Amino acid sequence: MPAQARMDARATDAPASLARGYARNDFGLCTPSRIAYEGGKLRLLHYAPVEPAYSTPILLVYALIKRAFILDLAPNRSMVQSLVRQGFEVYLTDWIPPADGDSWRGLHTYVNDDLVNAVRVIAEERRTNRVSIIGYCLGALLATIYAALHPRRVSNLVTLAVPLEMSAAPTFLPAWLTVQTVELITSLFGNCPAWVFGALSTTRLMTRMEDYRAEISSLEDHSQAFDRFLKWIGSDVPLAGQLFREVVIEIFQQNRLMRGELAVGGEPIDLKSINCPLLNIVAQFDDLVPSPACERLAQMVSGSDRQTIVFPSSHIGMAAGLAAHQRLWPAVEQWLAARDSPARPVSSGKTVEM
């Protein structure tokens, strides 16, 4: 079945749960939101703009291994807040942790069910056929796969620290995380327990704590922004077993996505199917998803409007750092705003260092 037809057929798989009004979220987001949809393993939050200025809504696709409040950490350290202040309608994926019976869920379900339903709900609410997608880390990987499978639904794609080619950065994966270990973990637990990815990320985070303190906090607001960051470090959640196998074995270890050998739902993923404007953002000092894992995306898509930004930050700093909110996010918002107008400028595909 063609991707578009499959999307329409699955749109009714899970009913939308709509809520009126805005309230602060239970896990600590600081910007008022409402639940626009809940189904599968996705709760979709909507943030209304301060003053609507742009017609294309934005879907923020977050990673699945920690909670999403790093994207709405604190006043003036919030991607969400920055976007709504500029007049964008913003939707955020608040992924629901998988239960014991969800170990079968893989890329096919998260992309072709959950993200497809999210885009359907956004399209219905905003009366549009297309969205701009901003993906972060593993969420950027899901967003990239979605854009390849459903290109007609994506107006613009922004990727932050996308773990596209982890074989180019082998130090990310510890020697013990082999195919045999992945199969053992899923056979014992069904899902990948939260402590596995916690062991991969938390140790790195803790060893650079003073660097993150300096990057995230200015002297006057240290207690709020940085204390919420410490809360986020401990927010690891399980990963569905099948998704764990596909991401770690097929994408990270075997590099099947970049080699054109990955199939999702029986459909091969061809990154050249992505023909929308692309902004690929690489963190220069990222020790979780090093730059070699991210930087080739602009070479793999087919659109002529593509750009890579190398920003001098850590993995976390591009989302929550003071410098990112002073320099990076205004640039992202300008890039999106330019492409929300009838006459869209076309860039040359060059790499820019900020």
C-alpha positions as CSV (number, residue, x, y, z in Angstrom):
1,M,0.0,0.0,0.0
2,P,1.4,3.5,-0.8
3,A,2.6,5.5,2.1
4,Q,-0.1,8.1,1.8
5,A,-2.9,5.5,1.6
6,R,-1.5,3.6,4.5
7,M,-1.5,6.8,6.6
8,D,-5.1,7.5,5.8
9,A,-6.1,3.9,6.5
10,R,-4.4,4.0,9.9
11,A,-5.6,7.4,10.9
12,T,-8.6,5.8,12.8
13,D,-6.6,3.1,14.6
14,A,-6.5,5.1,17.8
15,P,-9.1,7.7,18.8
16,A,-7.9,11.2,19.6
17,S,-8.3,12.4,23.2
18,L,-9.0,16.1,23.0
19,A,-8.9,18.4,26.0
20,R,-9.9,22.0,26.4
21,G,-7.9,24.6,28.2
22,Y,-4.2,24.7,29.2
23,A,-2.5,23.4,32.3
24,R,1.0,22.7,33.4
25,N,2.1,19.1,32.6
26,D,2.5,16.4,35.3
27,F,6.2,15.8,34.6
28,G,7.4,19.4,34.8
29,L,7.0,21.2,31.5
30,C,7.0,24.9,32.2
31,T,4.9,26.2,29.3
32,P,1.1,25.8,29.5
33,S,-0.1,23.1,27.1
34,R,-3.1,20.9,26.4
35,I,-3.4,17.3,25.4
36,A,-4.4,17.3,21.7
37,Y,-4.3,13.5,21.2
38,E,-3.5,10.3,23.1
39,G,-3.2,6.9,21.5
40,G,-0.7,4.1,21.1
41,K,2.3,5.2,23.1
42,L,2.0,8.8,22.3
43,R,0.5,11.8,24.2
44,L,0.6,14.8,21.9
45,L,0.8,18.2,23.6
46,H,-0.2,21.4,21.9
47,Y,1.3,24.8,22.7
48,A,-0.6,27.8,21.4
49,P,1.5,30.7,20.1
50,V,1.5,34.0,22.0
51,E,0.3,35.6,18.8
52,P,-0.2,33.4,15.7
53,A,2.2,34.5,12.9
54,Y,2.8,31.4,10.7
55,S,0.6,29.0,9.0
56,T,2.7,25.8,9.2
57,P,2.5,24.0,12.6
58,I,5.6,22.5,14.1
59,L,5.8,18.9,15.4
60,L,8.6,18.4,18.0
61,V,9.7,14.8,18.0
62,Y,11.6,13.9,21.1
63,A,13.7,10.9,21.9
64,L,12.1,7.9,23.7
65,I,14.7,7.2,26.4
66,K,14.1,10.2,28.7
67,R,11.2,12.5,29.4
68,A,10.6,15.4,27.1
69,F,10.8,18.3,29.5
70,I,14.4,19.1,28.5
71,L,12.8,20.8,25.5
72,D,10.7,23.0,27.9
73,L,13.2,23.2,30.8
74,A,12.7,26.6,32.3
75,P,11.8,30.2,31.2
76,N,14.4,31.3,28.6
77,R,15.8,27.8,28.4
78,S,12.8,26.3,26.5
79,M,12.7,25.4,22.8
80,V,8.9,25.3,23.1
81,Q,8.7,28.7,24.7
82,S,11.0,30.2,22.1
83,L,8.9,28.9,19.2
84,V,5.5,29.9,20.6
85,R,6.8,33.4,21.3
86,Q,7.7,33.7,17.6
87,G,4.1,32.8,16.6
88,F,4.4,29.1,15.8
89,E,1.8,26.5,16.6
90,V,3.8,23.8,18.4
91,Y,3.1,20.2,19.1
92,L,5.3,18.0,21.3
93,T,5.5,14.2,21.4
94,D,5.3,13.1,25.1
95,W,6.1,9.5,24.6
96,I,4.3,7.1,27.0
97,P,6.7,4.5,28.4
98,P,6.1,1.0,27.1
99,A,4.5,-1.6,29.3
100,D,5.4,-5.2,29.6
101,G,3.1,-6.1,26.7
102,D,4.6,-3.5,24.4
103,S,7.9,-5.3,23.6
104,W,6.6,-6.0,20.0
105,R,6.6,-2.2,19.2
106,G,9.2,-1.2,16.7
107,L,10.0,1.5,14.2
108,H,6.9,0.6,12.1
109,T,4.6,1.2,15.0
110,Y,6.2,4.3,16.3
111,V,6.5,5.9,12.9
112,N,3.5,4.6,10.9
113,D,1.0,4.5,13.7
114,D,2.0,7.0,16.4
115,L,3.6,9.8,14.3
116,V,1.1,9.3,11.5
117,N,-1.7,9.8,13.9
118,A,0.0,12.8,15.4
119,V,0.3,14.5,12.0
120,R,-3.3,13.6,11.2
121,V,-4.5,15.3,14.4
122,I,-2.4,18.4,13.7
123,A,-3.6,18.6,10.2
124,E,-7.2,18.4,11.3
125,E,-6.8,21.0,14.0
126,R,-4.7,23.4,11.9
127,R,-6.5,22.8,8.6
128,T,-3.4,22.0,6.7
129,N,-1.9,19.0,4.9
130,R,1.7,19.5,6.0
131,V,3.8,20.1,9.1
132,S,7.3,21.2,9.9
133,I,9.1,18.6,12.0
134,I,11.9,19.3,14.5
135,G,13.5,16.1,15.8
136,Y,16.0,15.7,18.6
137,C,18.4,12.8,19.0
138,L,16.5,9.5,18.7
139,G,13.4,11.6,17.9
140,A,15.4,13.1,14.9
141,L,16.0,9.6,13.7
142,L,12.2,8.8,13.9
143,A,11.5,12.1,12.2
144,T,13.9,11.4,9.4
145,I,12.4,8.0,8.8
146,Y,8.9,9.5,8.8
147,A,9.9,12.2,6.3
148,A,11.3,9.5,4.0
149,L,8.1,7.4,4.2
150,H,5.6,10.3,4.1
151,P,7.4,13.1,2.2
152,R,4.2,14.8,1.1
153,R,3.3,15.5,4.7
154,V,6.5,17.3,5.6
155,S,7.1,21.0,4.8
156,N,10.4,21.4,6.5
157,L,12.7,19.0,8.5
158,V,15.0,20.2,11.3
159,T,17.2,17.5,12.8
160,L,19.3,18.0,16.0
161,A,22.0,15.5,16.8
162,V,20.5,12.8,14.7
163,P,22.2,9.4,15.3
164,L,22.2,8.5,11.7
165,E,25.5,6.8,11.2
166,M,26.7,5.6,14.6
167,S,29.1,3.2,13.0
168,A,31.1,6.4,12.2
169,A,31.3,7.1,16.0
170,P,31.9,3.6,17.5
171,T,32.9,5.0,20.9
172,F,29.2,5.8,21.7
173,L,28.4,2.1,22.0
174,P,30.2,0.2,24.7
175,A,31.9,-3.1,23.8
176,W,29.4,-5.1,25.8
177,L,26.4,-3.9,23.8
178,T,26.7,-6.6,21.2
179,V,24.0,-8.3,19.1
180,Q,24.1,-11.2,21.6
181,T,23.7,-8.8,24.6
182,V,20.7,-7.0,22.9
183,E,19.0,-10.3,22.3
184,L,19.7,-11.4,25.9
185,I,18.3,-8.2,27.3
186,T,15.1,-8.5,25.3
187,S,14.7,-12.2,26.0
188,L,15.0,-11.6,29.7
189,F,13.1,-8.4,30.1
190,G,11.0,-8.0,26.9
191,N,11.7,-4.3,26.8
192,C,15.0,-2.7,27.2
193,P,15.1,-1.5,30.9
194,A,15.6,2.2,31.6
195,W,19.0,1.4,33.2
196,V,20.6,0.2,30.0
197,F,20.4,3.5,28.1
198,G,20.8,5.2,31.5
199,A,24.2,3.5,31.7
200,L,25.1,4.8,28.3
201,S,24.2,8.4,28.9
202,T,24.2,9.2,32.6
203,T,27.9,8.3,33.2
204,R,28.9,10.7,30.4
205,L,26.5,13.4,31.8
206,M,27.8,13.1,35.3
207,T,31.4,13.3,34.3
208,R,30.8,16.7,32.6
209,M,28.5,18.1,35.2
210,E,30.4,21.3,35.7
211,D,30.5,21.9,31.9
212,Y,26.8,21.5,31.7
213,R,26.3,23.8,34.7
214,A,28.3,26.6,32.9
215,E,26.5,25.9,29.6
216,I,22.9,25.8,30.9
217,S,23.0,28.3,33.7
218,S,23.8,31.9,34.0
219,L,24.6,33.1,37.5
220,E,21.2,34.7,38.2
221,D,19.0,31.7,37.3
222,H,21.2,28.7,38.2
223,S,18.8,27.2,40.8
224,Q,15.8,26.9,38.5
225,A,17.3,25.9,35.1
226,F,20.1,23.7,36.4
227,D,18.0,22.0,39.1
228,R,15.4,21.0,36.5
229,F,18.2,19.7,34.4
230,L,19.4,17.4,37.3
231,K,15.8,16.2,37.5
232,W,15.8,15.4,33.8
233,I,19.0,13.3,34.1
234,G,17.1,10.8,36.2
235,S,14.1,10.6,33.9
236,D,15.2,7.5,32.0
237,V,12.4,5.2,30.7
238,P,12.3,1.8,29.1
239,L,12.6,1.3,25.4
240,A,10.3,-1.1,23.6
241,G,12.1,-4.4,22.9
242,Q,11.7,-4.5,19.1
243,L,12.6,-0.8,18.7
244,F,15.7,-1.4,20.9
245,R,16.8,-4.3,18.5
246,E,16.1,-2.3,15.4
247,V,17.9,0.8,16.5
248,V,20.9,-0.7,18.1
249,I,21.5,-3.6,15.8
250,E,20.2,-2.6,12.4
251,I,20.9,1.2,12.5
252,F,23.7,1.7,15.0
253,Q,25.8,-1.4,14.5
254,Q,24.9,-2.6,10.9
255,N,24.4,0.9,9.5
256,R,21.5,-0.4,7.3
257,L,19.7,3.0,7.1
258,M,22.7,4.7,5.5
259,R,23.4,1.7,3.3
260,G,19.8,1.8,2.0
261,E,19.0,-1.6,3.4
262,L,16.6,-0.7,6.2
263,A,12.9,-1.5,5.7
264,V,10.1,-0.3,8.0
265,G,6.7,-2.0,7.7
266,G,8.1,-3.8,4.7
267,E,8.9,-0.6,2.9
268,P,12.6,0.2,2.1
269,I,13.7,3.6,3.5
270,D,15.3,5.7,0.9
271,L,16.6,9.0,2.3
272,K,16.5,10.5,-1.1
273,S,12.7,10.5,-0.8
274,I,13.2,13.5,1.5
275,N,12.9,16.5,-0.8
276,C,11.7,19.2,1.7
277,P,14.0,21.9,3.0
278,L,16.4,20.4,5.6
279,L,18.3,22.1,8.4
280,N,20.7,19.6,10.0
281,I,22.1,20.8,13.3
282,V,25.3,19.2,14.7
283,A,26.6,19.9,18.2
284,Q,30.3,20.5,17.9
285,F,31.2,19.1,21.4
286,D,28.6,16.3,21.5
287,D,29.9,13.2,23.3
288,L,26.6,11.3,23.1
289,V,26.0,11.5,19.3
290,P,29.4,12.8,17.9
291,S,29.3,14.9,14.7
292,P,30.4,12.1,12.4
293,A,27.2,10.3,13.2
294,C,25.1,13.3,12.1
295,E,26.8,15.3,9.4
296,R,26.1,13.2,6.3
297,L,22.3,13.7,6.3
298,A,22.4,16.7,4.0
299,Q,24.3,14.6,1.5
300,M,21.7,11.9,1.5
301,V,18.5,13.8,0.9
302,S,17.4,14.9,-2.6
303,G,16.1,18.4,-1.9
304,S,18.3,21.4,-3.0
305,D,17.4,23.5,0.0
306,R,19.6,21.9,2.7
307,Q,22.0,23.3,5.2
308,T,24.1,22.0,8.1
309,I,24.8,24.1,11.1
310,V,27.7,23.2,13.4
311,F,26.9,24.8,16.7
312,P,29.5,25.0,19.5
313,S,27.6,23.2,22.2
314,S,27.2,19.8,23.9
315,H,24.4,17.4,23.1
316,I,22.2,18.9,25.8
317,G,23.4,22.5,25.2
318,M,21.7,22.8,21.9
319,A,18.4,22.3,23.6
320,A,18.9,24.0,27.0
321,G,22.1,26.0,26.8
322,L,22.1,29.7,27.3
323,A,24.1,30.3,24.1
324,A,21.7,28.2,22.0
325,H,18.8,30.3,23.1
326,Q,20.7,33.5,22.3
327,R,22.0,32.4,18.9
328,L,20.9,29.0,17.6
329,W,17.1,29.1,18.2
330,P,16.7,32.6,16.7
331,A,18.5,31.3,13.6
332,V,16.2,28.2,13.5
333,E,13.1,30.3,13.8
334,Q,14.3,32.6,11.0
335,W,15.0,29.6,8.8
336,L,11.5,28.3,9.4
337,A,9.8,31.6,9.0
338,A,11.5,32.2,5.7
339,R,10.1,28.9,4.4
340,D,6.6,29.7,5.7
341,S,6.3,32.4,3.1
342,P,5.2,32.0,-0.6
343,A,8.7,32.8,-1.9
344,R,11.1,30.4,-0.2
345,P,14.8,31.1,-0.6
346,V,17.0,28.2,-1.7
347,S,20.3,27.7,0.1
348,S,23.4,26.1,-1.4
349,G,23.8,23.1,0.9
350,K,26.9,24.6,2.5
351,T,28.0,23.9,6.1
352,V,28.0,26.8,8.5
353,E,29.9,27.0,11.7
354,M,28.3,29.1,14.4
